[in-house]
Amino acid sequence: MSTTLPPAQPPVLAYGHETPHKLFRARGQQWADQPALRHKKKGIWSSTSWSDYYAHARATGLALADLGLQRGDAIAILSENRPEWLYADMGAQCMGFLCAGIYPTSSPEQVQYIVNDAGAQVLFVENQEQYDKVTAIRQDCPSLRRVVITDNKGLRELDDAMVQGFDAFLAHGQTLARTRAADFDAAIDAGQPDGVAFLVYTSGTTGAPKGAMISNRNLAFQIANVHEYLQLAPQDRALSFLPLCHIAERMGTVFNPLALGQIVHFPENASTIFNDVREVAPQVLFGPPRFWQKLHTQVTLYMQDALPMARRAYASVTAEGATLAQARLDGQPVTGWRAARYRLMQKVVLSNLRSFLGLQNLKSAMTGAAPVPPDLLRWYMAIGIDLLEAFGLTETCGFCTSMPPQQIRIGSAGVACKGTEIRIGPENEILVRGPNVFAGYWKLPAQTREGIDEDGWLHTGDCGEIDADGYLHIKDRIKDIIITSGGKNITPSNIESHIKFSPYVSDAVVIGEGRHYLTCLIMIDQETVARFAQDRQLSYTDFASMTRTQDVVDLINAEIERVNSRLARVEQIKSFRIISQQLDAEDEELTPTMKLKRKVVARKYAALIDSMYAG
């Protein structure tokens, strides 16, 4: 199938280039000796320059072409974040091949679905764990011709003509580059603004994933405008830890650096992320609310063990910070002795706190992808960090709204990004139009027409409102709105976000569709509740027994009552149950991006839910 769409508007220029791949080539020359990537291996950081980054991508792209791939053919990547992900991705894109990322947590069946749907001919996998998934399904993947393994530890003796190590694959490409480098340049020059750059498979809370086609024009538009919401300088540090399959991380790791020149750091593994934040001390950091909540929880736990004097100092300075933050939110200037006093408190107390978290150099802190507890945003403001909300989808190639740094409004996702139109349609649905709107769903023309109307408006499936100043307020997914038996419309995500601000709660699912009142399933935070249990010398044998401990139940009840006191009567939680196991993406209760699959959770815990309405 063709991957080039009829031109709709004139090309968007990103720093003088109409495709991101031409800009990539220019940056490889312009910033040749500057570090582009850093990767931690066995505790040591190694650097890759922009010229080497480009050369490795070129070698990978030429090696793919040598396998016989043609423009419009597809590859897939099944790996955690690492430089080789980028070499394969950018090498493929520059040659005109489509790249589809696959979440590392995917099951063999999910891998098979994406490989077959994309028609991937080459699959890059990280290690033996991911390769084992491939061996289970490759006989059912007729398009698959080659598997390339990045870390072939334990597989070096493997004798399989279909399988090749990444180092050997790269070396072959480097050999080809000595005589065929011009082929790579020609492929870059042949790329068209409205050509499809890559596929992003939506994680989706319902139904099979759909391949969203992201065009060169989408990318160029976002690259050209990224400076509007990221205030960074060349060589500032970024950390790549969210899955590269996700559009937000793809933009932050692969494309934003083409504009701003930040150095992307890859942690050794996902379990070290919080230590790596401290070590890297990045200038830019994007994470979902769950990530920022975890940092807040670390402070909560730390202060529990701190000396009384330190706890009093922390309470005093955060209280003062909260007061000044509220003054900012109310548009009231803070000057004179009060401002000077707070600056002193920042220097004496808060600078140490931010260093403890690794946030001492932070210029741009952003969050999105899920509702953010307002109290969490206020806490970060109180310690001197403006955590800015943004709104975007895979189908908008990343952000389509962002929060003006000096005009923060809690409870809003900000205003429309430059060149993007936002309006509210029927059922209060948020509609988006602009050069960032994707090219459609791969091989799904009917679903594309459902998603993008004749006037070019993308129907997001989210409901919200726009206030008089142009700020977007997101309510919930339309399909997640609860209608009680009394006919009241409830937005569960708002209630859940308040509950999840508690350090003792990692997730919450509000129930109430067609019911007389609202109830809630609670997943406790194992670390903080275990600390609570230890401090009180509670007796339990495992996680499940801990959830049944009366003191723990009382603890969560107090958190629920705290939230209820701030809600309208119809929104209050009348009963709750603690889930006796952790929700897990591998059990398909969560998406790979950690969003709840409400219907899955409701089916699995139907008996528990019914018990809250019995009698």
C-alpha positions in Angstrom: 0.0 0.0 0.0 1.1 3.6 -0.6 2.5 5.5 2.3 2.2 8.9 0.7 -1.0 10.9 1.1 -2.3 13.6 -1.2 -0.8 16.9 -0.1 -3.1 19.0 2.1 -1.1 22.1 2.9 2.4 23.5 2.1 5.3 21.7 3.8 6.2 22.7 7.3 9.9 23.6 7.7 11.7 22.4 10.8 14.8 24.6 11.1 14.9 25.0 7.4 14.1 21.3 6.5 10.9 19.9 5.2 11.4 16.4 6.7 13.0 15.4 10.0 15.4 13.1 8.2 17.0 16.0 6.3 17.3 17.8 9.6 18.9 14.7 11.2 21.5 14.6 8.4 22.3 18.3 8.9 22.6 17.9 12.7 25.0 15.0 12.2 27.3 17.4 10.4 26.6 20.6 12.3 26.9 19.0 15.8 29.3 16.3 14.7 31.5 16.1 17.8 28.9 17.0 20.3 27.4 14.2 22.4 23.9 13.1 21.3 23.3 10.0 23.4 24.6 8.4 26.6 23.9 4.9 27.7 24.6 3.4 31.1 26.2 -0.1 31.0 27.4 -1.9 34.2 27.3 1.4 36.0 29.4 3.4 33.5 28.0 6.0 31.1 29.3 5.8 27.5 28.6 8.6 24.9 27.7 8.7 21.2 28.4 11.8 19.2 25.9 13.2 16.7 28.2 12.1 13.8 28.4 8.5 15.1 24.6 8.5 15.8 24.0 9.4 12.2 26.7 6.9 10.9 25.1 4.1 12.9 21.6 5.0 11.6 23.0 5.1 8.1 24.7 1.7 8.5 21.5 0.2 9.9 19.4 1.6 7.1 21.7 0.4 4.4 21.8 -3.1 6.0 18.0 -3.2 5.9 18.0 -2.1 2.3 20.5 -4.9 1.5 17.9 -7.4 2.7 15.7 -6.2 -0.1 13.3 -3.9 1.7 11.7 -1.2 -0.4 10.2 2.2 0.5 7.0 1.7 2.4 8.1 -1.7 3.8 8.0 -2.2 7.6 10.2 -3.2 10.4 9.5 -3.6 14.1 11.4 -3.1 17.4 10.9 -5.1 20.6 13.2 -3.6 23.1 13.7 -1.4 26.2 15.0 2.1 25.5 18.6 2.1 24.3 20.7 3.7 21.5 20.2 0.7 19.2 16.5 1.5 19.2 17.2 4.8 17.7 19.8 3.5 15.2 17.1 1.1 13.8 14.3 3.6 14.0 16.1 6.5 12.3 18.0 4.2 9.9 14.7 2.8 8.7 12.9 6.1 8.5 15.7 7.7 6.5 15.4 4.9 4.0 11.7 5.3 3.7 10.9 2.1 5.7 8.1 2.2 8.4 9.1 1.4 11.9 6.6 0.0 14.5 7.6 -0.1 18.1 6.4 -3.0 20.3 6.1 -2.6 24.1 8.7 -4.8 25.9 5.9 -6.1 28.2 3.9 -7.4 25.3 2.9 -11.1 25.2 4.0 -13.3 22.2 0.4 -13.0 20.9 0.6 -9.2 21.0 4.0 -9.3 19.3 2.5 -11.5 16.6 -0.4 -9.1 16.0 1.7 -6.1 15.4 4.3 -7.9 13.3 1.5 -9.2 11.1 -0.6 -6.1 11.0 2.4 -3.9 10.0 3.8 -6.6 7.7 7.2 -6.3 9.4 10.0 -8.0 7.5 12.7 -7.4 10.1 12.3 -7.5 13.9 14.9 -6.0 16.2 14.8 -7.6 19.7 16.7 -6.7 22.8 17.8 -10.0 24.4 17.0 -13.6 24.9 13.8 -12.8 26.9 12.3 -11.0 24.0 13.7 -13.5 21.4 11.9 -16.3 23.3 8.6 -14.5 22.5 9.6 -14.5 18.8 10.4 -18.2 18.7 6.9 -18.9 19.9 5.2 -17.0 17.1 7.5 -16.6 14.2 6.0 -19.6 12.2 2.8 -17.6 12.3 4.4 -14.4 11.0 4.7 -14.9 7.2 6.2 -11.5 6.5 9.1 -11.9 8.9 12.5 -12.5 7.2 15.1 -11.5 9.8 15.4 -11.2 13.6 18.3 -9.0 14.8 19.3 -9.4 18.5 20.9 -6.5 20.3 22.2 -8.3 23.3 22.8 -11.9 22.3 24.1 -13.1 25.6 23.1 -16.7 25.9 22.4 -16.9 22.2 25.9 -16.7 20.8 25.9 -20.4 19.8 22.5 -20.1 18.1 22.7 -21.5 14.6 19.7 -20.0 12.8 19.9 -18.4 9.4 17.0 -16.1 10.2 18.8 -14.6 13.3 21.7 -12.1 13.4 23.4 -10.2 16.2 23.1 -6.4 16.0 26.8 -5.8 16.1 27.2 -8.0 13.0 24.3 -6.4 11.3 25.7 -2.9 12.0 29.2 -4.0 10.8 27.7 -5.2 7.5 26.0 -1.8 7.1 29.2 0.0 7.8 30.9 -1.9 5.1 28.1 -1.0 2.7 28.4 2.6 3.7 32.0 2.8 2.2 30.6 2.5 -1.3 26.8 3.1 -1.0 26.6 6.1 1.4 25.1 8.0 -1.5 22.1 5.6 -1.5 21.3 6.7 2.0 21.5 10.4 1.0 19.3 9.7 -2.0 16.7 8.0 0.1 16.6 11.0 2.6 16.2 13.4 -0.4 13.4 11.3 -1.8 11.3 11.5 1.4 8.2 13.6 1.0 6.6 15.9 3.6 3.3 14.0 3.5 5.0 10.6 3.5 4.4 8.4 6.5 7.5 8.3 8.8 6.5 5.5 11.2 3.6 3.6 12.9 2.6 4.0 16.5 0.3 1.2 17.7 -2.2 2.7 20.2 -2.1 0.8 23.5 -5.9 1.4 23.9 -8.0 0.5 26.9 -10.4 -1.4 24.6 -10.1 -3.3 21.3 -7.1 -4.3 19.2 -4.3 -1.8 18.8 -4.5 0.4 15.7 -1.4 1.6 13.8 -1.4 5.3 13.8 0.4 6.7 10.7 2.7 9.6 11.8 3.8 11.7 8.8 6.9 13.7 8.2 4.8 16.8 8.2 3.4 16.0 11.6 7.0 15.6 12.9 8.3 18.7 11.2 5.5 20.8 12.7 6.1 19.5 16.2 9.9 19.9 15.9 9.5 23.5 14.7 7.3 24.4 17.7 8.9 22.5 20.5 10.8 25.5 21.8 7.4 27.1 22.6 6.9 24.7 25.6 10.5 23.4 26.3 12.9 26.1 27.5 16.2 24.2 26.9 19.7 24.9 25.6 22.0 22.7 23.6 23.7 20.0 25.7 21.0 20.1 28.4 20.3 16.6 29.7 17.2 14.5 29.1 16.4 11.0 30.4 14.7 8.4 28.2 12.8 5.9 30.4 9.2 5.8 29.2 8.5 3.2 26.4 9.7 4.5 23.0 6.6 2.9 21.5 4.7 5.8 23.1 4.5 8.9 21.0 5.4 11.3 23.9 8.7 9.4 24.5 9.4 9.0 20.8 9.1 12.8 20.4 11.2 13.5 23.5 14.0 11.1 22.7 14.2 11.1 18.9 12.8 14.3 17.5 12.9 17.1 20.1 16.7 16.8 20.3 16.9 17.6 16.6 15.5 21.0 17.5 17.1 21.7 20.9 20.2 19.6 21.0 19.7 18.0 24.4 21.7 14.9 25.3 19.5 11.9 25.8 20.5 9.5 28.6 19.4 5.9 28.6 19.2 4.2 32.0 20.7 0.7 32.5 17.2 -0.7 33.2 13.8 0.4 34.4 14.4 -0.5 38.0 17.2 2.1 38.4 15.2 5.0 37.0 14.9 7.1 40.3 18.7 6.7 41.0 19.4 7.6 37.4 17.3 10.8 37.8 19.5 11.8 40.7 22.7 10.9 38.8 21.8 12.6 35.6 20.0 15.6 37.2 18.2 16.4 33.9 17.1 19.8 32.7 14.0 18.3 31.1 11.8 15.6 32.5 8.4 14.3 31.2 6.5 11.6 33.1 3.0 10.5 33.7 1.4 11.5 37.1 2.3 8.1 38.5 6.0 8.9 38.1 5.7 12.3 39.8 3.6 10.8 42.5 6.4 8.2 43.2 8.9 11.0 43.7 6.6 12.7 46.1 6.2 9.4 48.0 10.0 9.1 48.3 10.0 12.4 50.1 7.1 11.3 52.3 9.0 8.1 53.3 12.3 10.0 53.8 10.7 12.6 56.1 9.2 9.9 58.2 12.7 8.8 59.2 14.1 12.3 59.4 15.0 14.1 62.7 12.2 16.1 64.3 14.0 19.4 63.5 14.2 18.4 59.8 10.5 17.4 59.7 9.6 20.8 61.2 11.7 22.7 58.7 10.2 20.7 55.9 6.6 21.4 57.1 7.3 25.1 57.6 8.9 25.7 54.2 6.4 23.7 52.2 3.6 25.5 54.0 5.1 28.8 53.1 5.8 27.6 49.6 2.2 26.5 49.2 0.9 29.9 50.4 3.2 31.7 47.8 2.2 29.2 45.1 -1.5 30.0 45.8 -0.7 33.7 45.5 0.8 33.0 42.1 -2.2 31.0 41.0 -4.4 33.9 42.1 -2.4 36.4 40.1 -1.1 38.2 43.2 2.5 39.4 43.1 4.8 38.2 45.9 7.4 40.9 46.8 9.3 42.4 49.7 10.3 40.5 52.8 8.1 37.6 52.1 9.7 36.9 48.8 13.1 37.3 50.3 12.3 35.0 53.2 11.1 32.3 50.8 14.3 32.6 48.7 16.3 32.0 51.8 14.2 29.0 52.7 14.7 27.7 49.1 18.5 28.0 49.5 18.6 26.4 53.0 15.9 23.7 52.7 14.4 23.2 49.3 17.6 23.1 47.3 18.6 20.1 49.2 15.2 18.5 48.7 15.4 19.0 45.0 18.9 17.6 44.9 17.7 14.6 46.8 15.2 14.0 44.0 17.7 14.8 41.2 15.6 17.8 40.1 18.0 20.6 41.1 18.7 21.6 37.4 15.2 21.1 36.1 14.0 23.8 33.6 11.0 22.0 32.1 8.9 19.5 34.1 5.9 18.2 32.3 3.2 15.6 32.8 0.1 14.3 31.0 -1.5 11.1 29.7 -3.7 10.8 32.8 -5.5 13.0 35.3 -3.1 14.8 37.7 -4.1 15.2 41.4 -4.3 18.9 42.0 -2.6 18.6 45.3 0.4 17.0 43.6 0.8 20.0 41.3 0.5 22.3 44.4 3.2 20.3 46.2 5.6 20.7 43.4 4.9 24.4 43.1 5.5 24.6 46.9 9.0 23.2 46.5 9.9 25.5 43.6 9.1 23.3 40.6 6.4 24.2 38.1 5.0 20.8 37.0 3.1 21.7 33.8 0.2 19.7 32.4 -0.2 19.0 28.7 -2.7 17.2 26.6 -2.0 15.1 23.5 -2.6 11.8 21.8 -0.9 9.5 19.5 -3.1 10.9 16.8 -1.8 14.5 17.5 1.8 13.4 17.3 2.3 14.4 20.9 1.2 17.6 22.7 -1.6 19.7 21.3 -2.0 21.9 24.4 0.6 23.0 26.9 0.6 25.1 30.0 2.1 28.6 29.8 4.9 28.6 32.4 4.0 31.9 33.9 0.2 31.5 33.7 -0.4 28.2 35.4 -4.0 27.1 36.1 -4.4 23.9 38.1 -7.1 21.7 36.8 -6.3 22.7 33.2 -4.2 21.1 30.5 -3.2 24.6 29.2 -3.9 26.3 25.9 -3.7 25.2 22.3 -0.1 24.9 21.1 1.0 27.3 18.3 -0.7 26.4 15.0 -3.2 24.0 16.6 -6.9 24.6 16.8 -9.0 23.2 19.7 -12.8 23.3 20.0 -15.6 21.5 21.8 -18.0 19.4 19.7 -21.2 17.4 20.4 -21.2 15.5 23.8 -18.6 18.0 24.9 -16.0 16.1 22.9 -12.6 17.7 22.4 -11.8 18.3 18.7 -8.3 19.1 17.4 -7.2 20.4 14.0 -3.8 21.3 12.7 -0.6 20.0 11.0 0.0 17.7 13.9 -3.1 15.6 13.3 -2.0 12.1 12.1 -2.3 10.7 8.6 -4.9 8.0 9.6 -4.9 4.4 10.8 -2.9 1.9 9.0 -5.1 -0.2 6.6 -8.2 1.0 8.4 -9.8 3.7 6.2 -13.3 3.4 7.9 -11.8 4.0 11.4 -9.8 6.9 9.9 -13.0 8.5 8.6 -14.6 8.0 12.0 -11.7 9.7 13.7 -11.1 12.6 11.4 -14.2 14.4 9.9 -14.5 16.0 6.5 -13.4 19.4 7.9 -10.1 17.9 9.3 -11.2 17.8 12.9 -9.8 14.9 15.0 -12.4 13.5 17.3 -10.3 12.7 20.5 -12.9 10.7 22.4 -12.2 12.9 25.4 -14.7 15.3 26.8 -14.0 18.7 28.3 -14.5 22.4 28.1 -12.6 25.6 27.2 -12.8 28.5 29.5 -13.0 32.2 28.5 -9.2 32.5 28.4 -8.7 29.5 26.1 -7.6 27.0 28.8 -8.7 23.4 28.2 -10.2 21.5 31.1 -10.4 17.7 30.4 -13.2 15.8 32.2 -12.7 12.2 31.1 -12.9 9.8 28.3 -16.5 9.9 26.9 -16.8 6.2 27.2 -15.7 6.3 30.9 -18.4 8.7 32.1 -20.5 7.0 34.7 -24.2 7.6 34.7 -25.8 6.5 38.0 -29.2 5.0 38.4 -30.4 8.5 39.4 -29.2 9.9 36.1 -26.2 11.8 37.4 -23.1 12.1 35.2 -19.9 11.3 37.0 -16.3 11.7 35.8 -14.5 8.9 37.6 -10.9 10.0 36.7 -11.3 13.2 38.6 -12.3 11.4 41.8 -9.6 8.8 41.2 -6.9 11.5 40.8 -7.7 12.9 44.2 -7.6 9.4 45.8 -4.3 8.6 44.1 -2.6 11.6 45.7 -2.4 9.6 48.9 1.0 8.0 49.3 -0.7 4.8 50.3 -2.7 4.4 47.1 -1.1 3.4 43.8 -4.4 3.0 41.8 -8.1 3.4 42.2 -11.1 2.4 40.1 -14.4 4.2 40.8 -17.5 2.0 40.1 -21.1 3.2 39.8 -22.6 2.8 36.3 -26.3 2.2 36.7 -25.9 2.0 40.5 -27.4 4.0 43.3 -24.0 5.2 44.6 -20.3 5.1 43.9 -17.9 2.6 45.2 -14.2 2.1 44.6 -11.6 -0.6 44.1 -8.2 0.3 45.7 -4.8 -0.9 44.9 -2.5 0.0 47.8 1.2 1.2 47.4 3.1 -1.8 48.6 6.2 0.1 49.8 4.4 2.8 51.8 1.8 0.6 53.3 4.5 -2.0 54.3 6.3 0.9 56.0 3.1 1.8 57.8 2.6 -1.8 58.9 6.2 -2.1 60.1 5.9 1.0 62.2 2.9 -0.4 63.9 4.3 -3.9 64.2 1.3 -5.3 62.3 1.4 -9.0 61.6 0.9 -10.3 58.0 2.5 -13.0 55.8 2.2 -11.6 52.3 0.8 -8.8 50.2 -2.7 -10.3 50.2 -2.8 -10.7 54.0 -1.5 -7.1 54.4 -4.5 -5.8 52.5 -6.9 -7.6 54.9 -5.3 -6.1 58.0 -7.8 -4.0 59.8 -5.3 -1.2 60.5 -4.6 -1.0 56.7 -8.3 -1.0 55.9 -8.8 1.8 58.5 -5.9 3.7 56.9 -7.4 3.6 53.5 -10.8 4.5 54.9 -9.3 7.6 56.3 -7.8 8.5 52.9 -11.2 8.0 51.3 -12.9 10.2 53.8 -10.3 12.9 53.2 -11.3 12.9 49.6 -15.0 12.6 50.3 -14.9 15.8 52.3 -13.9 17.7 49.2 -16.5 16.2 46.8 -20.1 16.8 46.2 -22.4 14.3 47.9 -23.2 12.5 44.6 -19.5 12.1 43.9 -18.6 10.6 47.3 -17.4 7.0 47.7 -19.8 5.0 49.9 -17.8 1.8 50.0 -14.5 0.5 48.9 -12.5 -2.8 48.7 -8.8 -3.3 48.6 -7.6 -5.5 45.8 -5.5 -8.3 47.2 -3.0 -8.3 44.3 -1.2 -5.7 42.2 -2.7 -4.6 38.9 -0.4 -5.6 36.1 0.0 -4.8 32.4 1.0 -8.4 31.7 -2.4 -9.5 33.0 -4.0 -6.9 30.7 -5.5 -5.0 33.6 -3.4 -2.0 32.6 -2.2 -0.8 29.2 1.5 -0.7 28.6 1.3 3.0 29.5 -0.3 2.0 32.8 -3.8 3.2 32.0 -6.6 1.2 33.6 -8.6 -1.1 31.4 -11.9 -0.5 33.3 -13.9 -3.2 31.6 -11.2 -5.8 32.3 -10.9 -4.8 35.9 -14.7 -4.7 36.3 -15.1 -8.2 34.9 -12.2 -9.7 36.9 -13.5 -8.2 40.2 -17.2 -8.5 39.6 -17.8 -10.5 42.7 -15.9 -8.0 44.8 -17.8 -5.1 43.3 -21.2 -6.8 43.9 -20.3 -7.3 47.5 -20.2 -3.5 47.9 -23.8 -3.3 46.7 -25.1 -6.3 48.6 -27.9 -5.6 51.0 
